[in-house]
Amino acid sequence: MDRRYPANVLPALALGCALLATGCFERTSPPAPIDSGVVLRLHEKLAATGRSLELLGRTERTYGCSNFSILYELQLAGDAISVRFTGIHMPDICLTAIGPATCTVQLGPTAMGSRLLLLGTTGGSVVTRLVVNADSIEVKGARSVGITVPAPVLHRVPPGTIWGWIGWGPDDQSARAQAFLDSLALVGAQPTRPLPGDYEYFQVDALGQIGLPGSYGFYFLRPFLFHYAGDPALLADVLKAFGDPLWIALYDDRGGTLYSWMLRGGAAPPLARR
């Protein structure tokens, strides 16, 4: 097929071909071929040392073992990133649960600006751009046979954000849950309303309602979202004070986690997970 590109893209393509030609894995046995599409998702990892960017990959195909992985070759060169998915690694030991093959491509510290992103697999390749702004990360133009990015825009968690959930039941604890939120306000937590969108760790709809990913086993679950610039130790004190009979989890934009049951030295709720 005759594929034509603008003149300013041709040097980048040449670089991409050179990058894709070099491998970065030492394999003791040949991998299985990739026989389905690869689905990619943006992920910004939060940590006290700073934020980093990852591409989380999975195959469209489901395998009989849940520990299959996607092999890939990664090259970083200036303002260009090349990722080529090369095969499926099937380990000798099978975890007998169905699931896709997966991988985590670590792209390094989150850096503002626009970078060339070349994605390749046996089903095709595509030249895209990875654009990082203060409030979002976007993969532009990721349309290729074999590679899809269903959610090309990821909203970034604003600095100073804390969020989490309160679980209870079967007895009504809504008044105590509200008292916990009021106590957060007393130590300096302020209401905030980010732009609607998917922040991965939580979602905000057009009405400002907060949604959380994952499964929870409570009769009642109340998410919360605040801006907080105070002492984290004060937050821990509030969780510890209200953590019985409530179950409370609190996260922050620096990768911190607080669980009321751990602060009180108790067991984790059996059916709730992040």
C-alpha positions in Angstrom: 0.0 0.0 0.0 1.3 3.4 -0.9 1.4 5.5 2.3 2.3 9.1 2.1 3.4 11.3 4.9 4.1 15.1 5.2 7.7 16.0 4.6 8.3 17.0 8.3 7.3 13.5 9.4 9.8 11.6 7.2 12.9 12.3 9.4 11.0 11.0 12.4 10.0 7.9 10.5 13.6 7.3 9.6 14.5 7.6 13.3 11.7 5.3 14.2 12.8 2.6 11.8 16.3 2.7 13.3 14.9 2.6 16.8 12.5 -0.3 16.1 15.4 -2.3 14.5 17.3 -2.7 17.8 16.0 -5.1 20.5 16.2 -4.6 24.2 15.2 -8.1 25.4 17.4 -11.2 25.8 15.2 -14.2 25.1 16.0 -17.8 25.8 13.2 -19.1 23.6 11.2 -17.6 20.8 8.0 -15.9 21.8 4.6 -16.7 20.4 3.3 -14.3 17.8 0.8 -11.6 18.7 -2.4 -12.9 17.2 -4.8 -10.1 18.3 -5.0 -6.4 18.7 -3.1 -4.5 21.5 -5.1 -2.1 23.6 -3.2 0.7 25.3 -4.1 2.9 28.3 -2.3 5.9 29.6 -1.2 5.8 33.3 0.4 8.5 35.4 2.1 6.9 38.4 2.0 9.1 41.5 4.9 9.0 44.0 6.5 11.2 46.6 9.6 11.4 44.4 7.5 12.7 41.4 5.2 11.5 38.7 6.1 9.1 35.9 4.3 8.1 32.8 3.4 4.5 31.7 1.6 2.8 28.9 -0.5 -0.2 30.1 -1.0 -2.7 27.4 -3.3 -5.7 27.0 -4.3 -8.0 24.2 -7.8 -8.2 22.9 -7.5 -11.9 23.0 -8.1 -13.8 26.3 -5.7 -16.6 27.1 -6.1 -19.7 29.4 -3.4 -18.4 31.7 -3.5 -15.1 33.4 0.3 -14.5 33.6 1.1 -14.2 29.9 2.9 -11.0 29.0 3.4 -8.9 25.9 7.0 -8.5 24.9 8.1 -5.1 23.6 11.1 -3.1 22.5 11.4 0.5 23.9 13.7 3.2 22.7 13.9 6.8 24.0 15.8 9.3 21.9 15.4 13.0 22.6 11.9 14.0 21.7 11.1 10.6 20.2 9.7 7.4 21.8 9.4 4.1 20.0 7.5 1.1 21.3 7.2 -2.0 19.3 5.2 -5.0 20.6 7.0 -8.1 19.4 5.3 -11.2 20.8 3.7 -13.1 23.7 5.7 -14.6 26.5 4.2 -17.7 27.9 6.0 -18.8 31.1 6.4 -22.5 32.0 4.1 -22.0 35.1 0.5 -21.2 34.2 -1.7 -19.3 36.5 -4.9 -21.0 35.7 -7.3 -18.1 35.3 -8.3 -16.6 32.0 -7.1 -13.2 31.1 -5.3 -11.1 28.4 -1.5 -10.9 28.0 -0.4 -7.6 29.6 2.6 -5.3 29.8 3.7 -2.0 31.5 5.8 0.3 29.3 7.7 2.7 31.5 8.3 6.0 29.7 10.1 7.8 32.6 9.3 11.0 34.5 6.3 12.9 33.2 7.7 15.8 31.1 5.7 18.7 29.8 5.5 19.2 26.0 5.0 17.2 22.8 7.0 14.1 21.8 6.9 11.9 18.8 5.4 8.5 19.7 5.9 5.5 17.3 3.8 2.4 18.0 4.4 -0.8 16.2 3.1 -4.4 16.2 2.8 -7.3 13.8 -0.6 -5.9 12.8 0.7 -2.5 11.7 2.3 0.7 13.0 1.4 4.3 13.6 3.1 7.6 14.1 1.4 9.6 16.8 2.3 12.4 19.3 2.3 12.2 23.1 1.3 15.6 24.4 1.6 16.5 28.1 -0.1 19.6 29.5 -0.5 20.8 33.0 -4.0 19.3 33.3 -4.0 16.4 30.7 -2.0 13.8 28.8 -3.1 12.9 25.3 -2.1 10.4 22.6 -2.9 12.2 19.3 -3.7 10.1 16.1 -3.4 6.6 17.5 -5.3 4.8 14.7 -3.7 1.7 13.4 -4.5 -1.9 12.5 -3.4 -3.8 15.6 -3.1 -0.9 18.1 -5.9 1.0 19.7 -6.1 3.7 22.5 -9.7 3.8 23.5 -9.3 6.7 25.9 -6.6 8.9 24.3 -7.0 11.7 26.9 -6.1 11.3 30.5 -6.8 14.1 33.0 -4.0 14.7 35.5 -4.7 14.7 39.2 -4.4 18.3 40.3 -1.6 19.0 42.8 -2.8 19.0 46.4 -5.8 16.7 45.7 -6.9 14.1 48.2 -9.7 11.6 47.5 -11.1 8.4 48.8 -14.1 6.5 50.0 -16.2 5.8 53.1 -17.9 2.4 53.4 -20.4 1.2 55.9 -23.5 -1.0 56.5 -25.8 -2.6 57.1 -26.5 -0.2 59.9 -27.0 3.5 58.9 -23.8 5.4 59.5 -24.5 8.4 57.1 -24.4 10.9 60.0 -21.0 9.6 61.1 -19.7 9.7 57.6 -20.8 13.3 57.3 -19.1 14.1 60.6 -15.9 12.6 59.2 -16.1 14.9 56.1 -16.8 17.9 58.4 -13.7 17.0 60.4 -11.6 17.0 57.2 -12.8 20.5 56.6 -11.8 21.6 60.1 -8.2 20.5 59.5 -8.0 22.4 56.2 -9.5 20.2 53.5 -11.4 22.4 51.0 -14.0 21.4 48.4 -12.7 21.3 44.9 -14.4 20.6 41.5 -12.0 19.5 38.8 -13.1 19.6 35.1 -15.3 16.7 34.1 -13.3 13.7 32.8 -11.4 10.5 33.6 -8.5 11.0 36.1 -8.0 7.2 36.2 -7.9 7.2 40.0 -11.4 8.8 40.0 -13.9 10.2 37.5 -15.8 13.5 37.6 -19.1 13.7 35.6 -20.7 16.8 34.1 -22.6 17.5 37.4 -19.4 17.3 39.5 -20.2 13.9 41.0 -17.3 11.7 41.9 -16.9 8.1 40.7 -14.3 5.6 41.7 -12.9 2.6 39.8 -12.9 -0.9 41.3 -15.3 -3.1 43.2 -16.5 -2.6 46.7 -18.6 -4.9 49.0 -20.3 -2.3 51.2 -24.0 -1.7 51.6 -23.2 2.1 51.3 -20.2 3.8 49.7 -19.5 7.5 49.6 -16.6 8.9 47.6 -15.0 12.2 48.5 -12.6 14.7 46.8 -10.9 17.7 48.4 -7.9 20.0 48.0 -5.5 19.8 51.0 -2.2 21.6 51.6 -1.8 20.8 55.3 0.0 18.3 57.5 -0.8 14.7 56.4 -0.6 13.6 60.1 -3.8 15.6 60.8 -5.6 13.5 58.1 -4.4 10.3 59.8 -5.7 11.5 63.1 -9.2 12.1 61.6 -9.3 8.7 59.9 -8.2 7.0 63.1 -10.9 8.8 65.1 -13.8 7.9 62.7 -12.6 4.6 61.5 -14.9 2.5 63.6 -17.5 1.4 62.5 -16.7 3.2 59.2 -14.2 1.9 56.7 -12.2 4.8 55.2 -9.5 4.9 52.5 -7.7 8.2 51.6 -5.3 8.8 48.8 -3.2 11.8 47.7 -1.5 13.1 44.6 1.9 12.1 45.9 1.1 8.4 46.0 0.2 8.4 49.7 -2.4 6.1 51.2 -4.2 6.0 54.5 -6.5 3.3 55.6 -8.6 3.7 58.8 -8.4 0.0 59.6 -4.6 -0.1 59.5 -4.3 3.1 61.6 -6.5 1.4 64.2 -4.6 -1.9 63.9 -7.6 -3.9 62.6 -8.2 -6.2 59.7 -9.0 -5.0 56.2 -12.6 -5.1 55.0 -13.1 -8.5 53.3 -14.8 -7.4 50.1 -13.5 -3.8 49.5 -10.6 -3.1 47.3 -9.2 0.0 45.5 
